[in-house]
Amino acid sequence: MLFSSVEFLFRFLPIFMIIYLLVPEKYRNIVLFSGSLIFYGVGEPYYVLLLIFSVLVNYGISLLFFRQEKGHFVRKFVLLLALLFNFSFLFVFKYWDFVAQTINGILKWEGIPILALTLPLGISFYTFQMVSYLLDCYHDKIKKDVTFIEFATYVSMFPQLIAGPIVKYEEVAKHMKQRHISVRNLESGLKLFSIGLGYKVLLANQIGTLWNTLMTAGAGNLSVPAAWMGAIAYSFQIYFDFWGYSLMAKGLGIMLGFKIPRNFNHPYISKSVSEFWRRWHITLGRWFREYLYIPLGGNRKGFIRTVFNLLVVWTLTGIWHGASWNFALWGFIFFVLLAIEKSGIGKWLEKTKVIGHIYVIVLLPITWMVFAIDDMQVLLQYLQNMIGIHASGAIVEGEQVLRYLKEYGVLFIFCVLFATPFPMRQYKKRKNKWYVILLIAAIFWFSVYEIMVGSNNPFLYFRF
């Protein structure tokens, strides 16, 4: 079920919130868990059983940690089995076919079967969330008094179940036990949800139409301006798509009495790739930093070891996003860029006023093309067109590019504006003013209108 759908906005959410607010506080976790299973089951009627099974097994494993002393051999063995259990499901559903096709292609045989399984929605996110819980249990960062319903609610909570943010248990532990919901919470959460809905429907979906139109014309048929226009359009689409979802998730969390962590901090104003990744998909970066990069040694064991650790992290970051060579290449490109910046260039870029911004603004659209296009031949054609190779026979050029600029020019200006901190700063200062409330109401209803009459694109990060 999509947040930006009539079914969610006018059926599921109102009915759920009425029940949630009417039941006594001690039953709200049960209501939230049950509602989250219904929310997930609408789109994944069979895979909801997989989610329940994973929750049961992982909670049982966490109890085993509490029965053994820290450092005990049994604890380490159980942790190993737990990691194998969780990542084996992720591997089978997300990576098996890719690995099988690669090996079969290299060996020129068909000995490894292709399963062709549908990827369960949110499996990458809820797997990482359960693994973070188990690792925190292993390191005694979580108290022993977590009940099954509290754990199940934490994992399956519908605002962040399908596409994050990746929440650590310590961030919601207090409110799992007790939470107070006020009219102010409901109002504040609904405002933030409406803003996120506007980012998704009015910005991401609309600018995404240009990207889809240009790709329909063919990657090899674009002039240099058209190719850059498409790359910039996709850069804005994926940003407002995912940031919009994250804001809606955060808003719903506030309405339910939880504080869901921030996932974006205006990444496109960055002056280095390192800064960009401190601002983009913050909870994923935190997960890899705390549970992989730092345990590997981080930057504490010299430059060469730091580079190796970065290689491991960014290889896995790329692959986490999808089982395709373009994602592996995308991760490797960021590894190279971050390794170069670690030599000292990154700090210099962040101190500059202009050069760092230009560096990021030029570089990111290129990397997003590597991310977006999974056909390596098409990707090569697109990148060639961006730098002017083989662009002389382009179909989309001249007058057509100008037509697209006229048609989407105002939208590009809005995307640039809302990618800066200025609008959110103004909102925070004036969010209780009557004209701001009226504006947010207009954003909500205009978004609903677009959902009703337009093509409602699914969230891009659902496929990861």
C-alpha positions in Angstrom: 0.0 0.0 0.0 1.4 3.4 -1.0 1.2 6.5 1.3 0.4 8.4 -1.9 -2.8 6.4 -2.7 -6.5 6.9 -2.1 -6.7 3.6 -0.3 -4.2 4.7 2.3 -5.2 8.3 2.7 -9.0 7.8 2.9 -9.5 4.2 4.0 -6.6 2.6 5.9 -5.2 5.7 7.8 -8.5 7.2 9.1 -9.9 3.8 10.3 -6.6 2.8 11.8 -6.1 6.2 13.6 -9.6 6.1 15.1 -9.0 2.6 16.5 -5.5 3.5 17.7 -6.7 6.6 19.5 -9.7 5.0 21.1 -8.1 1.9 22.6 -6.4 2.1 26.0 -2.7 3.0 25.8 -1.5 -0.5 26.9 -3.1 -2.0 23.8 -1.7 0.4 21.3 1.3 -1.8 20.4 -1.0 -4.7 19.6 -3.1 -2.4 17.4 -0.1 -0.9 15.7 1.4 -4.4 15.0 -1.9 -5.7 13.7 -2.5 -2.6 11.5 1.1 -2.8 10.2 0.5 -6.5 9.1 -2.7 -5.4 7.3 -0.9 -2.5 5.7 1.9 -4.9 4.5 -0.4 -7.7 3.7 -2.4 -5.7 1.2 0.6 -5.5 -1.1 2.3 -8.7 0.0 -0.4 -11.2 1.0 2.0 -14.2 1.1 5.2 -12.5 2.2 3.6 -11.1 5.3 4.1 -14.7 6.6 7.8 -14.4 5.9 7.9 -11.2 7.9 6.1 -12.8 10.8 8.4 -15.8 10.7 11.5 -13.6 10.7 10.1 -11.6 13.6 9.5 -14.8 15.6 12.9 -16.3 14.9 14.8 -13.0 15.6 13.0 -12.4 18.9 13.8 -15.9 20.0 17.5 -15.4 19.1 17.6 -12.2 21.1 16.3 -14.1 24.2 19.3 -16.5 23.8 21.7 -13.6 24.0 20.2 -12.6 27.4 20.8 -16.1 28.8 24.6 -16.1 28.2 27.3 -13.9 29.5 29.1 -11.4 27.3 31.9 -13.1 25.3 30.6 -16.6 25.9 31.2 -19.0 22.9 27.5 -19.9 22.6 26.7 -16.2 22.2 29.1 -15.8 19.3 27.8 -19.0 17.7 24.2 -17.9 18.0 25.1 -14.5 16.5 26.7 -16.2 13.5 23.6 -18.3 13.0 21.4 -15.2 13.3 23.4 -13.3 10.7 23.3 -16.3 8.3 19.5 -16.7 8.9 18.7 -13.1 8.1 21.1 -12.5 5.2 20.2 -15.9 3.6 16.6 -14.8 3.1 17.9 -11.5 1.6 20.3 -13.4 -0.6 17.8 -15.9 -1.9 15.1 -13.3 -2.8 17.3 -10.4 -3.9 20.6 -11.9 -5.2 20.2 -15.5 -6.1 19.1 -15.0 -9.7 21.8 -12.4 -10.4 24.6 -14.7 -9.0 23.1 -17.7 -10.8 22.9 -15.9 -14.2 26.5 -14.6 -13.7 28.0 -18.0 -12.9 25.9 -19.7 -15.7 27.1 -17.1 -18.1 30.7 -17.4 -17.2 30.7 -21.2 -17.3 28.3 -21.3 -20.3 25.9 -23.7 -18.7 22.5 -23.6 -17.0 23.3 -25.7 -14.0 22.2 -23.2 -11.4 18.4 -22.7 -11.5 16.8 -19.3 -11.8 14.1 -18.9 -9.1 12.5 -15.7 -10.5 11.1 -14.9 -7.1 9.3 -11.6 -6.5 11.3 -9.4 -4.1 9.3 -8.9 -0.8 8.7 -5.2 -0.2 11.0 -3.7 2.3 13.1 -6.8 2.9 16.4 -4.9 2.7 15.1 -2.4 5.3 13.5 -4.7 7.8 16.4 -7.2 7.6 18.9 -4.4 8.4 16.7 -3.3 11.3 16.4 -6.7 12.8 20.2 -7.3 12.4 20.9 -4.0 14.2 18.6 -5.1 17.0 20.4 -8.4 17.4 23.9 -6.8 17.3 22.8 -4.3 19.9 21.5 -7.2 22.1 24.8 -9.0 21.6 26.7 -6.0 22.8 24.3 -5.5 25.8 22.9 -2.2 24.5 19.3 -3.3 24.9 17.6 -4.1 28.1 16.1 -7.6 28.8 12.6 -6.3 29.3 11.6 -6.0 25.6 8.4 -8.0 25.0 7.6 -9.9 21.8 4.8 -7.4 20.9 7.3 -4.5 21.5 9.9 -6.1 19.2 7.3 -7.1 16.6 5.9 -3.5 16.6 9.4 -2.0 16.3 10.2 -4.1 13.2 6.8 -3.9 11.4 5.7 -0.4 12.2 4.1 0.6 8.9 5.5 4.2 8.7 9.0 2.9 8.1 8.5 -0.8 7.3 8.8 -0.7 3.5 11.4 2.0 2.8 12.9 3.1 6.1 14.3 5.1 7.7 16.3 2.3 9.4 15.4 2.9 13.1 17.5 1.7 16.0 15.6 0.2 18.9 17.1 2.6 21.4 15.4 5.4 19.4 11.9 4.1 20.1 12.5 2.0 23.2 11.1 4.6 25.6 7.9 5.2 23.6 7.4 1.4 23.1 6.7 1.3 26.9 4.7 4.5 27.2 3.7 7.3 24.8 1.4 10.2 25.1 -0.5 11.4 22.0 -1.8 15.0 22.0 -3.7 17.1 19.5 -0.5 19.0 18.9 1.2 15.7 18.0 -1.5 14.9 15.5 -1.4 18.3 14.0 2.3 18.5 13.7 2.6 15.0 12.2 -0.2 15.6 9.7 1.5 18.8 8.6 4.8 17.0 8.0 3.1 14.2 6.3 1.3 16.6 3.9 4.6 18.3 3.1 6.2 14.9 2.3 3.1 14.0 0.2 3.6 17.3 -1.8 7.3 16.5 -2.4 6.4 13.1 -3.7 3.3 13.9 -5.8 3.9 17.5 -6.9 7.7 17.5 -7.4 9.0 13.9 -7.8 6.2 12.5 -9.9 6.0 15.6 -12.1 9.8 15.9 -12.8 9.9 12.1 -13.2 7.6 12.5 -16.2 10.4 14.4 -18.0 12.9 11.7 -17.2 10.6 8.9 -18.4 9.9 10.9 -21.6 13.6 11.3 -22.4 14.3 7.6 -21.7 11.5 6.6 -24.0 13.1 8.6 -26.8 16.2 6.4 -26.3 19.5 7.0 -24.4 21.4 7.1 -27.7 19.1 9.8 -29.2 19.8 12.6 -26.8 21.9 15.7 -27.4 24.2 16.9 -24.7 21.7 19.3 -23.2 18.9 16.7 -23.3 21.1 14.1 -21.6 22.0 16.6 -18.8 18.4 17.7 -18.5 17.3 14.0 -18.0 20.1 13.4 -15.5 19.2 16.5 -13.5 15.5 15.5 -13.7 16.2 12.1 -12.3 18.4 13.5 -9.6 15.5 15.6 -8.4 13.0 12.8 -8.8 14.8 10.3 -6.6 15.6 13.0 -4.0 12.0 14.3 -3.6 10.6 10.8 -4.0 12.7 9.3 -1.1 12.8 12.5 1.0 9.0 12.8 0.6 8.5 9.2 1.8 10.9 9.9 4.7 9.0 13.0 5.8 5.7 11.1 5.5 7.1 8.3 7.7 8.4 10.9 10.2 5.0 12.6 10.2 3.1 9.4 10.8 5.5 8.5 13.5 4.8 11.7 15.3 1.0 11.0 15.0 1.6 7.6 16.5 3.7 8.9 19.4 7.2 8.0 18.1 10.2 10.0 17.0 11.5 8.5 13.8 15.0 9.7 12.9 15.8 12.2 10.2 16.9 10.6 7.0 17.9 13.6 4.8 19.6 16.9 5.5 19.5 18.8 2.2 22.3 16.7 0.6 22.4 18.7 -2.7 23.9 21.7 -0.9 27.0 19.6 -0.1 30.5 20.7 -1.1 32.0 17.2 -1.1 30.9 13.6 -1.7 31.8 12.8 1.9 29.4 15.6 3.1 26.8 14.4 0.6 26.8 11.0 2.3 26.5 12.5 5.7 23.3 14.2 4.5 21.8 11.6 2.2 20.0 8.4 3.5 21.4 9.2 6.9 20.1 6.0 8.6 21.6 3.7 6.0 25.0 5.4 6.2 24.8 5.2 10.0 24.0 1.4 9.8 27.1 0.7 7.7 29.3 3.0 9.8 28.3 1.5 13.1 27.9 -2.2 12.2 30.6 -2.6 9.5 33.0 0.3 9.0 33.9 0.9 12.7 34.1 -2.9 13.6 36.5 -3.3 10.6 38.7 -0.6 12.1 37.3 2.6 10.6 40.1 5.1 10.0 42.0 4.1 13.1 44.6 1.8 11.5 46.2 3.9 8.8 45.4 5.1 5.3 45.7 1.8 3.5 43.4 0.0 6.0 40.9 2.9 5.8 40.8 2.6 2.0 40.2 -1.2 2.3 37.4 -0.6 4.8 35.8 1.9 2.5 36.0 -0.6 -0.4 34.2 -3.2 1.7 31.5 -0.8 2.8 30.9 0.7 -0.6 30.9 -2.6 -2.4 28.2 -3.7 0.0 26.3 -0.4 -0.1 26.1 -0.6 -3.9 25.0 -4.2 -3.8 22.5 -3.5 -1.1 20.6 -1.2 -3.5 20.2 -4.0 -6.1 21.4 -7.1 -7.7 22.8 -5.6 -10.9 26.3 -4.6 -12.2 25.3 -0.9 -12.4 24.8 -0.8 -8.6 28.2 -2.5 -8.0 29.7 0.1 -10.3 27.8 2.9 -8.6 29.2 1.8 -5.2 32.7 1.5 -6.6 32.6 5.0 -8.0 31.7 6.4 -4.6 34.5 4.3 -3.0 37.0 5.9 -5.4 35.7 9.4 -4.8 35.6 9.0 -1.0 39.1 7.4 -0.9 40.5 10.4 -2.9 38.7 12.8 -0.6 40.2 11.0 2.5 43.6 12.1 1.3 42.7 15.7 2.3 41.0 17.0 -0.8 37.6 16.5 0.9 38.3 18.9 3.7 39.7 21.5 1.3 36.5 21.2 -0.8 34.3 21.7 2.2 36.1 24.9 3.1 35.6 26.4 -0.4 32.6 28.6 -1.1 32.0 27.8 -4.8 34.3 25.0 -6.1 33.0 22.3 -3.7 29.4 23.1 -4.8 30.2 23.0 -8.5 32.1 19.7 -8.0 29.1 18.1 -6.3 26.5 19.5 -8.7 28.4 18.3 -11.7 29.3 14.9 -10.3 26.0 13.7 -8.8 23.9 13.6 -11.9 26.5 11.4 -13.6 26.5 9.0 -10.6 22.7 9.0 -10.6 22.7 7.8 -14.2 24.9 4.8 -13.2 22.3 4.2 -10.4 19.3 4.5 -12.6 20.2 2.6 -15.8 20.8 -1.1 -15.3 21.5 -2.0 -18.9 25.3 -1.4 -19.2 25.1 -0.7 -23.0 22.4 1.9 -22.5 24.3 3.4 -19.6 27.4 3.8 -21.7 25.4 5.5 -24.5 23.8 7.9 -22.0 27.2 8.8 -20.4 28.7 9.3 -23.9 25.9 11.7 -24.8 26.5 13.6 -21.6 30.0 14.4 -22.7 29.2 14.9 -26.3 30.3 11.6 -27.8 28.1 10.2 -30.6 25.6 13.0 -30.0 25.6 14.5 -33.5 22.7 12.3 -34.7 20.5 13.1 -31.7 16.8 13.2 -32.1 16.0 15.2 -28.9 17.9 18.5 -29.5 17.4 22.1 -30.4 13.7 23.2 -30.4 12.6 20.1 -28.5 15.0 20.8 -25.7 13.7 24.4 -25.6 10.1 23.1 -25.5 11.0 20.9 -22.5 12.6 23.8 -20.8 9.5 25.9 -21.2 7.3 23.1 -20.1 9.4 22.1 -17.0 11.3 25.3 -16.3 9.2 26.5 -13.4 9.2 23.0 -12.0 13.0 22.9 -12.1 13.1 26.2 -10.3 10.8 24.8 -7.5 13.0 21.7 -7.3 16.1 23.8 -6.9 14.4 26.0 -4.2 13.1 23.1 -2.2 16.4 21.3 -2.3 17.8 24.1 -0.2 17.2 24.6 3.5 15.3 27.9 3.0 11.7 26.6 2.7 12.0 24.2 5.7 13.5 27.0 7.8 10.7 29.3 6.9 8.2 26.5 7.7 9.6 25.9 11.1 9.5 29.6 12.0 5.9 30.1 10.8 4.3 26.6 11.0 1.5 27.7 13.3 0.5 30.8 11.2 -2.9 30.6 9.6 -1.6 31.2 6.1 1.0 28.3 6.5 -1.7 25.9 7.6 -3.9 27.0 4.7 -0.9 26.5 2.3 -0.3 23.0 3.7 -4.0 22.1 3.3 -3.8 23.3 -0.3 -0.7 21.1 -0.9 -2.5 18.1 0.6 -5.6 18.5 -1.5 -3.8 19.4 -4.7 -1.7 16.3 -4.2 -4.9 14.2 -3.7 -6.2 15.7 -7.0 -3.0 14.7 -8.8 -3.3 11.2 -7.4 -6.8 10.9 -8.6 -6.2 12.2 -12.2 -2.6 11.3 -12.8 -0.4 8.3 -12.9 0.6 7.5 -9.4 4.2 6.3 -9.6 5.4 4.0 -6.9 8.2 5.1 -4.6 11.5 4.4 -6.3 13.1 3.0 -3.2 10.5 0.3 -2.9 12.5 -1.8 -5.4 15.6 -1.7 -3.2 
